[in-house]
Amino acid sequence: MTTPTTLPCSFSALRLQSSNQSPVNPQGHYILYWMIAARRCRWNFALQRATDVARELGVGLLICEPLFCDDPFASDRTHRFSIEGMRENQKQLNSKPALYWPWVETRPGGGRGLLEALASEACLIVTDYVPTASLPHLLGVAPEKLPVRLEVVDGNGLLPLAVTDKDYPTAYSFRRQLHKALPAFIDDQPLADPFTKLRLPAVTPPRKVAECWPAADPVALLAKNRLNQLAIDHRVRPVPLCGGSTSAESRLDDFLSEDFTGYVEQRNIPDLDRTSRLSAYLHFGHISSHQIFSCLAEKEGWDSSRLALKPTGQRSGWWGMSEHAEAFLDELVTWRELGYVFCHHRTDYADYRGLPDWARTSLNLHRNDPRPRLYSKEELESAETHDPLWNAAQRQLLREGRIHGYLRMLWGKKIFEWSPDAQIALQVMVELNDRYALDGRDPNSYSGIGWCLGRFDRAWGPERPIFGKIRYMSSANTARKTSVKKYLKRYS
């Protein structure tokens, strides 16, 4: 029997690593894909690895998608969005040569032992790499305690995280590295459908799994609204946005056909709301940046021969696409992957220590500056400030699980201005965002919050009270620069 260490990888081997020293089990009945981040059936490097190995070894494929309730911000909002994705996966996998085993934890600790039980009859385990959580936490067990080999696949972005050896202080510095390294990987895309022409033996789960952790029924959970039976936060209500890969692809189609034209001029206008609105789907793994990039390239009639050879580090001109495409790719690739690289190399991505030295120095110098107003976390959470525009942004977060991208920056800057110091402000921003934003708990969320306090930015002048050398924003200036009247009415 050929072991996975000698099996060729159908994508860059830099995306693949073994996380324990356990052997492949030659007596196993299936490859186990522990689906924890790339929660989709298409454009998925980890699923592609699992299908490749199953085909090579002539065994079946079992896909377990667990949903735990031990996250401090697990809520009706996040769980419903996740379960909508499970419903979609179940529908798509019904006709595929794999056993799909969705599992929803009802009480903390209920999933303890599930992975080990599944591993007992597996040849190999494949799972997703997540930069913002430890692998033992995501697995529920230390990799060394698993009886078979565990492979972890990085499918987070266009550039494999293993290519980088450090974090980058600014988007410009990372963009230069991206321009140097990405051409070697730009055509290394996951398969749109890893099940094409795939034939595998049927799979049955271990008896213990079927008895102790029966598969969930996502359709029933959603139809009968059984979320109230789960040990999660029921105060954070679901939002109108529907989760799942079909909804994600529909949103991408709408963006490219309706909102894409005029993206450069209109993306920062809250009244128009012409942003991509894909961040929640990216965070939950219902769509990949590779699929988005591929669809955009097809729309542009683009191929990799149009890439500029010189790594300029500039925001536009390198891709060889239209101005709207280049502006969008700077968000999707440069800024998004900058955040992933930072979280990959740093453990203080959500902490005050993770801010650059110059920013912390400036913030400390102005730590005791008088604040015009101070608001408690509860007042901020309830949108009870004197500032109508900030209140509208917070209400959008409460109602829809998102804030318009341009106003999200103002949202963070004002929380800092109205807090006793930057450390408290950072804690409040992280907590409110993680609790209410559908794309919370994500590298990009921590990047955006950190940017409000100087991360990935430079020192600005003139030096101001409270802000010091941190870039300043005000609601009055924002309202002068862009149109917010309809936005204010919408979220009044």
N, C-alpha and C positions, 0 to 999 in steps of 0.2 A: 504493500500500500504506500502511495506517495504521500509524504507529509507536507503541510502548508509551507514549511521553510524552503522546500524545493519547488513548490508550485509557482509557475510564472504569474506575475501580477498583471492584470489587464489595464492597469493605470499606473501612474508614477509610484514607485515603491516608497518614495518619501512620505506618502500619505499613510503608510501601513507600519505598525509596530506591534510586537508581542509584549504583553504586560505581565507575564509570569513565566515560570520555567516548567510548568506542567506539560506533559506530553500530549500529543494527539491520541485520542482513544480509538484504536482500530476496531473495537467492538461496538462503537456507537452506531446509532440508527439515523442520525440526522445532523445537519449543521444548524446550530442555534444562532439566530440573529436577535440580539437584545436591543430592540429599537427604542432609543431614549432621546435622540435629538433630531435625526433625519427622519421624521415621522411621515414618510411618504413612500409610494411604490415605484416612483419614477425618478430619474436623474439623481441616483443615490449611490455613491461610491461604496458604502458599507454593504448595502443590499447586493450590489454587483459582486463584491468580494464573496459574500455568502453563497450566491448562486454559482459563481465560478468554481468554488471549492466543492460544493455539493455535486456539481456535474462531474468534476474530475474524480471524486471519490465514489461516485455512484450511489450516494445516499440521499435521503430526503432533506427537506428544508422546513424548519419550524421558526416562525417569526413571532416573538413575544413582544408586545407593546405594553409595558406596565405604566400605570398612572398612580403615583403615590400621593398621600395626603399629609406627609410629614413636613412639607415645605411650609415655612412660617407665613407665606403669602398665598398658599393654596386657597382658592375661593370658588364660588359659583361661576365667576367670570372666567377664570383661567381653566377650570375643569370643563365647563360647557364647551369652550372653544376647542380644548383637547379632544373631548369625546366626539365632537362633530368631525374632527379629523379621523378618529377611530372608525366612525361610521363609514366614512369614505374609503378608508383602507380595507375594511371588511368587504365592502361592495366590490372593490377592484380585485381583491385577492380571492374571492369566491371561485373565480374561473382560472386561477393560476395553480401551478403544481407546487403548492406550499400550504402548510397548515398555519393559519393566522390565529394567535391566541391573545386577544386583548384582555387585559386584567386591570380592574379598578379597585384600589384599596379603599376600604370603608372606615378603617381606624388605623392610627399610627402603629406600625409594627406588624400589621397584618400580612405584609408581603415578605416578612423575614423567613428565609429558607426557600423561597420560590426559585431563585436562580440556581441554587445548588441542586434542587430537585430536577430542574430541567437539564442541568449540566450532567447529571448522572447517566444519561443515555445519549449524550451528544459526543460527536467526534471532535468538535471545535466550536468555540464561541466567538462570534464577531459582534462588536458593538461600536458605537459612535464616540468620537472624541469631543468633549465639551470643555472649553478653556476656563469657564467660570465655576466649575464644581469639581471636587475631588472624585476620582474614579471609584474608590470604595463607597462613597456616599451614593453615587448613582447606581452602583451595583447592589448595594446593601451588604457587601462582603468584601474583604480584601482579596485582590486578584490571586495572591499566593495561596489562598485557601480553596480555590476552585480546582476540581480534579482534572480538568482538561485545559488545554492552551486557550488563552484569551487574546484575540487580536483586536486592536483598536484602530479605527479608520478615521482620518481627518478629511472630512468633506466640507469644511466650513467656508472655504473661499476659492477663488481662482488660483491663488498662489498657495502652495502647501506651506503650512506653518513651519515645517522643519527646515525650509530654505533660510529662514531668518535666524540669527544668533543673538538678537537683542531686541529691545523695544526702541521705538523712535520718538524723538521729542516733538516733532511737528509733522504735519501732513506733507510738507514739501520734502523733508528728508526721507520719509517713507516712499513718497511718490518716485523719487530718484531710484531707490532700490527696486521698486516695483517695475519701473521701466527697464532696468537692467535684467531682472530675473524672470519676469512674466513671459517673455516671448518663448522660452523653452517649455512652458506649460500651457500656453494659450489654447492649444488644440487638444489638450489632455482633458477631455470632457467625459463625464459619466454617461452611460447608455441611457437613452430616453426610456427604454423598456428592457430591463435586464432579464425578463422572462421570455424574450423572443426565441422561439424554437427550442425551448427548454423542456426536457422531459425528466422527471424525477420520481422515485418511488413514493408511494403514499406514506404519511406519517401519522402515528397516534401518540398522544402525550403520555408520559409516565403516569401510572395509576395514581400515585401520590399527588401529582399535580392536578389531575382531574377531580380528585376527591377534596383536596384542601384549598385549591385555588382555581375553581371553575371559571371558564372563560366568561367575560362580561358580555352583555348584549347592549351595544351602544345605542341601537335603535330604541330599545325599551327604556333605557336610562333617560334618553332625551324626550321620548313621547310621553312618558308618565312623570317626568320631572322628579326623578328620584334623587336629585342632588342633595335634597334636605336630609337624606339618610347617611350622607358622608360627613366625616369629621373634618370639615373645612369651614372657612369663613363665609357665612351666608349673608353677611351685610354687604359684601361687594357683589352687586348683582350682574348678571350677564348683560352683554351689549348686543345691539342689532347685528353687528358684523358676524357672519357665519364662518366657522373654521372649516378646514379641509382643503385638499389639493384642488378639487374642482372649483371651489370658490376662489382660491388663490390664482388659478389659471384664468378664471373669468375676469378677475380684477386686473391681471396683467394685460389681458386682451383689451380691456376698456382703457387702460392707461395708454397703451401704445396707439390705439385707434382714435382716442378722443382727447386725452390730456397731454399727450406728448408734444404735439405741435404747440409752440409757444412756451415750452417748459422753462427756458432761460428767463423769459420776461415775467412769467406768471407764477412760478413755484413759490415765491415769497409773498404772495398776496393772499392773506387769509380769507377775504371775501370770496375768492374764486375756488380755493381748495383744489388746486390742480397738481398736487403732489402725487407720488405713485401709490401711497397708502398700502405698501407691501410689507412694512416692517413687522407687523404681527405674524404674518404668514412665514416670513423668514425666520423669526424667532422660534416659532413652534415647529419649524422644519416641514411645513406643508408645501413649501416651494424652495428651490435652491437658487443661489445666485448664478449657477451655471445655466440653468434653464432660462432665467431672465436674460442673461447675456446672449444666449443663443438666439432667443426670439428677437432681441434688439438687433443683433448682427444680421439676421435674416431680413428684417424690415429695412435695414440700411443697405442691403446688398453687399455686405462686407465680408472680407476674408483676411487672414492674418498677414498677408503680404502687404497690407496697407499700413501696418504699424511703422512708426518712425524708428529708425535705427539708433538715433542718438537719445540717451536718457536725459531729457531736459528737466524733468521735475515740474514742468508747468501743468496747469490744470487742463489746458486744451491744446489740441494740435498733435498729440502723440498717437492717438488711436486711429486717426484718419477717417473719422466719422463726422456727421453734422454737428453743429454747435450744441443742439439740444441733446444729442446722444452723448457727447463728450461731457456735458455738464452732469447728466444723469449717471454716467459711469464713474465720475469722480465721487459721487455719493455711494454708489453701489459697491465699487471696488476699492478706491483709495481710502475713503473715510471709514467704511465698514470694516475693511480688513486691517486698517491701522488699529482699530479697537480690538480686534481679535488677536493681533500680534502682541499688543500691550498686555492683555489678560493672559496670554499664553506664557509670557516671560515674567510676569509680576503677580504676586499674591495680594498686593495692596491696591488693586484697581478700584476698589470702592472706598478707600481710606484717605484721610487727610495726608498721610505719609506719601501717597502716590502722586501728589501734586509736584510740579517741578520746584527746584530749590528757589529760583527767583520769585516764584509766586508765593511760596510759604514765607519767604523773607519779607516781601511787601505786605502780605496779609497780617503778619505778626506786628509789623511796625504800626499798622492802623487798627490793631485789635481793639483798642479802647476808645476809638473814635465814637462820638455820640451818634446814635441812630435816629433818623427822623421819626420812626415808629418801630415798635416791636410787636410781633404777633406770635402767639403760641402755635404749636403744631396743630392743635385742634381748630384754631381760627383759620389757619391756612387750609387745612384739610376741608373745611366747610365753605371755603371761598368767601370768608367774611372779612375782607379788607376794604380800604377806602378806594381801591384802584379798580375801576370797572373792567379795564382790559385784562388785568391779571385775573380777576374773578371769573371772567368769561373763559379764559384758558383753563383754569382749574375746574370749572363746571364741565368743559368739554372732556377733560380727563375723567371726571366722575361718571359722566353719562356714556361716553363712547370708548373709554380706555385708550385715548390718544390725545395729543395736543398738536395742532398745526406746527410743522417743523420750525418755521420762523419764530413763532411765539413761544416755542419750548425753550428757546435760549433766554428770552425775556423772563419767562416763568422762573427759571433758575436764578438769574441775576437778582431779581427782586426778593426772592426768598433769602438770599445772602444779605441784601441791604436791610431786611427787616428782622434779622436774627442777631443774637448777642455776639456771635463770632462765626468765622468761616467753618469751624469744625462742627458746630451745631447745625449750621445751614446745610452742610454736606449730608449729615445724618438725616435731616428732614427731607431733603430732595430724594435721597436714595429710598427712604421708607415710603414716601408718597408715590414715587414712580414704581417701585417694586410691587406695591399693593394694588394700584389702580391701572397701570398701563399694561396693555396686552403685550407690548414688547419690553416690559420690565425684566429685570434679572438677566439682562443680555449685555454682552460686551459693548454694543453700540449705545445702550442706555448709560452705562458707566462712563463711556467716552464723552457723551453729550453733557452729562452732569459735571464731569471733571473739567470740561471745556469752560463751563460757566465760571470756574475759579482758576483758569489759566492753563490747564493741561492742553497740550498740542497748540498752544498759542504763544505769543511773544509779549514782552512788556510794552505797555502803551503809555503815552503821555498826552496831556499833562497829568501828573500824579494827582489823584482826587482823594478827598476824605472817604473813609470806609474802604473804597475799592483799591486805593493805592495805584499800582501799575496794572491792575486787572482791567481788561476791556470793559467799558461802561456801556450800559443800555438803560433807556428809560421808556416808560409807556408813552409819554408825550412825543418823543422823537420817533418811536416806532409807528405811532399813528400818523405822523407827518410823512414818513417815508413810504408807507404802504396803505392800502385801503382796508379798513377794519369795521366800517359802519354796519355792514350786513352781519359780520361775525359777532359784533356786540349784540345785535338784535337776536341773532340765533341762539346765543347762550346767555341771554339776560336773566 
